C-alpha cells in the first residue's frame, strides 16, 4: 500500500471512530465523522451529534484551527447535497475551498446516493470513495437497511437456558441471565431507535424499557396490543415516548384514553397485527431500527416472517425443562435447512453466561 493510501486509511479510520460518538443520538440520521487534513496535519474534526444539529462536515469546518483552503476532507459517509433539516454539506465544502474529499462509502439514501460526490466533482473538487466501505456500512447497518430494504433494521434479543427456554411454564423469567449479561443486553436500548414487546410482557412484568444509562437517549417503546389490554398505569406509558400498535377491532374508548395522555396509537387495518404492515408504518415514521425483546410469541412471529437482521442471544448454564415452558414460539420452520442461519458470529462471555451475536443470512 502506498504512503498516500496508508494515510487515507488512517484518517478514514479516525472518521469512523468519531462517528461512533453519535451512537443512539443521531437516529434516524446516520453516524458520521469528518476530519480535515492540510500538509499532513489534522486541522479540524467533527461528528454528527444529534439529528437536527450540524452534520460532521460542518462541525469539522467550524472546528478548523486554520484556513481549510486546499485541504483534504475525510468523511465516513458521502456528504449530502440536498436541503433537509440542515443546508447541503456539499455547498459548505465547496465554499470553504476544500480541494479533495475522501469518503468511505456512498450514502444509501436515494436523495443523496452519488449526487453529493457528483456535485463536488462539478465544482472541481477531487473525490475518492470505497476505502473501508464495509466498516462504514457495518457502523451504520441500520441506516443502510432502512434505505435499501425500505424497512427498519430488526434486532432480536433474548436470554435462554441451555435447553432453549426463555421462561418457565408459569412465565417466570427473572432472572435467567446474570447481572452482567443483563446489563450488556439492556445497554442495547441506547443504541437502537426503538424497542418492541408484546402486551403480555407489559401485563406480566410491567417493564421500564428505558436505556437507564446516564446521558443516553431512551428508545421509542413500541407495544403490540391487538385489543388494547395495556394497563393505563404501565411504566411504558410514563411519558409520550410510546407507540401502541393495535388492530381494526380495537376498543375506541381505550384508544381515546391513551391518546389523551399523548400516547400514539397506530391501528393497522386487519384483525391481527401484520408485521409487514407494521414495518411499512415504522418506515413511514422514519424509525430505522427496532430492538425486539419479546416475549416468546412476539419473537416467534418475527422468526416466522423472516424479519430478523441481527440476533443477540444470551445463554445461561441452567436447565428449565417442561413442555409448557416458554421458548421462541410461532409456527417455526418445517426443516432445519429453512432455519434462520447466522453469519459473522461472535461470542462474548459474562461470567458463566455466553452472548452470541450474529447476522441473519439473506
N, C-alpha and C positions, 0 to 999 in steps of 0.2 A: 504494500500500500504506500502510495506516495505521501510525502510530508503534508501536502495540501489536503489530501483526503483524510489523513490522520487527524489534522486539526479540525476539519469539518466534522468528523465523527465525535471528536472531543467536545466541541461546542454544542453539537446537537444533543449529546447525552446530558449536557447541562440544561438544555431547554426542557427535556423530559423530567429531570429532577425538579426543576422549578414548577413545571406544570402540575405535578402531583400535589403541590401545596394547596391547590384549589379543590382537592377531592371532597366531594359532598356539597361544597358551596357553589360550584359552577353550574350545577344542574338547572335547566336542561341543556345548557351550553356545554361544549367540550372543555376539558382541561388543556390549557395551552401555556407554554412558556416561550420566552424570547430572549435572545442575547445579541447585543451589538458589539462587533469587534472591529477595531481600527489599528492598523500597523501591528497586528498580532496581539493586541491587548483588549481585554473586555472593558468597554466604556459605559455599558448600560445593560441592565437586566430587568425583567418584569414577568409577571404571570397573571392570568385571569383570576381575580379574587372571588368574584361573585357575579351571577347573572345581573345585567343592568349596569355594572361598573365597567371602566375602561378595559379593553382587551389587552392581552400580553404585549402586543407590538406597541401600543400607545404607551403603556407603562414603561417599557424599555426606552422609548424615545424620550419620555419625560424625565426618566431617571439618569439619562446620559450625563457624564461628567464633562464632556467636551463636545465640539461640533461633530455631528454624525455624517457630514457630507463626505461621500466617497467610501463610507464604511460598509461592512457586510452585516446583514441581519440574519441570524439563525432563528428559526421558529419551528416548533414541533408540529404545527398544522398549517396548511395553506392559509394565508391572510384572506379575509373576506372582502368582497368587492361590492356589497350592496348595503343599503341603509336600513338597519333594523332598529333595535333599541339604542344602538350607538352608530356613529358615522362609519363609512368604509375604512378599514385599516389601510387598504391599498393607497387611498388618497393621501393619508398622512405619511406613508413611507415615501411616496413619490415627492411630495412637497419638502420632505426633510433632506432629500438628496442622497438617500441610500443608493449605493452603486450595485450591490449584489444581494440577492435573497436566497437562502438555502433553507428548504423546509423538508421535514421528514416524509410527509405524505400529503396527498391531496385531501381536501375536505369532502366527505361523502354527501353533504347537503347539496341537492341539485341546484340551489340558488348560488352556490359557491364553486362547486367542483370544476377546476380548471380555469374558471373565469378570473380568479384572483391573480394567478400567475400570468395569464394572458394580458391582463391589464398592466401588470408591472413590466412585462416584456415590451408592450406597445410604447411604454414610456422610456424605453432604452435601458431598463434595469436587467442585468444578467440574473438568471434563475437556475436553480438546481433542485431536483426533488427525487426522493426514493431511498436515500440512505437512512437506515434504521426504521424503515417503513413498518415492519412487523411489530417492533417495540412500540411505535407510536400508535398503531392500531390497537394493540393489547391495552395500552394505557386508557384509551377511550373506546373500549369494546362496546359499552352500552350505546354511546353516541353513534358508532358505525352501524350497529344492529338496527337502531331506531330508524336511520335513514335508508339503509339497504333493504331491510325486511318490512319496513313501514309498520313496525310494532315495537313495544318495549323489549328490552333485554330482560330475559326471565331467569331468575336465580332461585333454585330450590335449596332450602336449608332445613336440616332436621338432625336430631340426635336419636340414636337407636342402640338397643342392646345387641350383643353378638348374634342373637337369634332373630334380629330384624324387627324387634318390637319398639314402637315409639311411645307406647303407654300400656298399662295393664288392662285387664278386662273391665276394671272399674274406672278406666280413663285416668288413672294416676300416672303422671309423668315427672313428678318433682322428687328427686332430680335424677335423671338417667345419666347425664354428663356431669363431670366435676366442675367446681367453680371456675377454674382457669379456662376450660373449654367453653363454658357458658359465656364468660366474658368476651372471649375471642369471637364467638358467634354473634353476641349482642352488638359488638363493635361494627358489624357489617351494616347495621341500620344507619350509621352515619356516612356510609359510602353510597348506598343506593337511594334513589329518589323517593321510593315508596316501599311500604311493607304490607303484605296481604295475608289475611287469615279468614277462616270461616266463622260464622256467628256462633257455632257450637264452642269454639275455643274461647270466644269472648264470654259466653254464658258460664262455662265451667271454670275458667281460670282468671277472668277479669284482668287480662294483661295490660301493661302500660304501653308497650310497643314503641317507646321512645329510645333515642340514642343513648341517653343518660351518660353522655361524655361531655365534660365541661368544655364549652365553646364550640361544640359540634352541632350541626343542624339536625332537627328531628325529621324523619321521613313522613311523607303523607301516609296516613293509616287507611288502608282500603279493607273494608269488611264485606264479605259476600253473605248476603242475608235475604234469601228468596222471599220470605213472608214478613220481614221486619220484626223479628223476635228480639232484637237487641234491647237490653235494659237501658232505660234513659240515664241511669246513674253510672254507666260503664266508664271506666277510666279512659277508654279510647275516644270517648266523647267529651273529654275535658276541655277542648277548645275546638276551633273551626278547622283544624288541620286534619280533617277526616272525610272520607268519601264512602258512603254506603251504597253498595250495588245490590239492586233487588230486581224482581221480575214483574210482569204485567199485572198480576193479581194482588199487588201489594195493598195493605190497608191504608187508605187515604188519610185517616186521622193521625196515624202514627207517622206517616211521611211529613205531614204538616208540622207535627210536634218537633220532629228532628230539624226540619228546615227553619223553624222559628228560633232554634238555638244556633243557627248559622252553619249547620252541618249540610254538606252537599249530598243529595240523593240522586243516583242515576237509575232510572227504570229502563231495563232492557226489554224490547218488545217480544217476549217469549214467556212461556210458563216456567221455564227453568233458566238459570243463568248460563248463557252461552259464552264460553271463554273467548271464542273468536270475535264475537261482537264486543265483548269487554275489551279485548286488545285494540279493536278499532276505536273504541271510545277513549281509551287511555292515549292512543296515538294522537287523536284529535286534541286532547288536553295537554299534549307535549310532555307526557310522562315517559321518560326514556328508559327507566329501569324499575323492575318490581322484584322485591325480595319476598318469596313465598315461604311463610313459616308454618303453614299447616292449618288444621290437623290432617289426619290420615286421608279423609275423603277429598279434601282440597288438593293435597299433594298428588293423590292418585288421579284426580281429574286432569291435572297438568301433564302427568306422565301419559295418560291415555291420549291426550290431544297432541302429544309430541311437542309440547310447549315448554322446553327447557333448554337453556343455553349454557348454564353453568350450575354445578352442584357443590354444596358444602355439606358433607355428611360426617357427623361425629359418631364414633362407635366406642362404647364403654364396655369394659370386661365384666359384663353381668349377663345372666340368663333369666328372662322373664317367663317364657313359656305361656301356654294357654291358647287354645284355638280361638277364643274370643278376645284375646289381647289385640291391641290396635297396631296395625302396620300401615305402610303406604297402600292405600286401597285402590278403588277404581276397578275396571274390568281386567286390566293387565293384558299382557301380550299372550298370543297363542303358543309361540315358540321362543326359545331363548335367543335365537338369531334375530328376533324382532325387538329385543330389548333395547333400551337407550344405552349405547356404549359410550363410555367416556374416553377422551383422549387428553394428551398433555396433563396427565395426572400427577399430582404432587401430594405429599403427606406431611403432616405436622403433628408432633407429639405434645400433649398437655398432660404431663404426669403419666397416668396409666390410660388416658384417653387418646384416641387417634382421629385426627381430622383428615378426611380425603377430599381433595379439591380437584375437579376436572371439568372439561368442556364436552357437551353433547356432540357427538359426531353427526354431521349432516350429509 
